[in-house]
């Protein structure tokens, strides 16, 4: 089993090296940088993630605004439901005061 896994890992490494060599021929290779004794692969400079970050931020902001709107709508519906079930504004105020004070 160990020998099988070793062969499989070796095959994957060779495929990765072949893919890297192919990218080098195309001029699309990842740059390798050595910092503090560690090798770090960097994406080519031609591809930028700034556009992706901006789009993700817009989506997250939109989802947050939509959720805030839904919570506000839910609160408004609950208020109207309370008005209807308690018999008007006086019933809501009386019920709220008795809930807060405990009387």
N, C-alpha and C positions, 0 to 999 in steps of 0.2 A: 504494500500500500504506500509506504513512504517513497519507494522508488518511482511509483506511478505519479505521485504528487510532485516529486522532484522533476520528472520529465515534463509534466504539464507546466510547471512554473518556468522551466527552461524554455519551453516552446513559447510561452506568453512573452518572456523577456526578449526572445529573438524576434517575435512579431513586432514588439514595440520598437526595437532597434531598426527593423526594416521600415516601419512606418516613419520613424524619425529621419532615416536616410532619404525616404521619398519626399518628406517635407523640405529637407535641405535642398534637394534638387529643384523643388518648386519655389524656393525662397520663402517658405511659410513656416520655417522651423521655429521652435521655441528657443529662446535664449536661455543659457544656463549661467547662473551667477554663483560664485562661491563667497559666502559671507560667514565669517567666524568658523571656518572649517566645514560648513554644511553647504551642500549643493542645492540650489533652488532653481526650479524651472519657471520661466516667465513666459507669458503669452507674447506673441509678436506685437510690436507697437502699432501695427496697422489696425488691429482690432481694439476698439475702445468699449469699455463697459459703462461709460458716462451716460450714454443714451438709454441703456437698460436701467441704470439706477434711477434716472429721471422718470421713466415710465412706471417703474415699480412704485416710486414715491407717489406719483399721481394716482395710481390704483389704490394704494393704501389710504391716501387722503380721501378719495371718493368713497371707499367702503366705510371709513370712519364717519364721514358726514352722513351717509345713508343710515348708518346705525343710530346716530344721534337723532336724526329725523324720525326714525321708527320709534325710538324711546319717547320722544316728545309727543308723537301721535298716540302712543299707548297711554301716556299720562293724561292727555286730553280726553280720550275715550273713557278712561276710568273716572275722571271728574264728572263728565256728563252722566255716566252710569250712576254715580253716587247721588247726583242731583235728582235723577229720575226715581231711584229707589227710596230716597229719604223723604220725598215729598216737597222738594224745593230747596231754596238757598237757606232758609231758616233751619230746616232739618239737618242740612250739612254742617252749618256752623254749630248748632247745638250738639250734634254727634261728635264733631271735632273737639269742642271744648271739653266734653265729658270724657273723651278718650285721652286727652292730654292731662287733665287734672285728676281723673280717676273718680269723679263724682257722677 
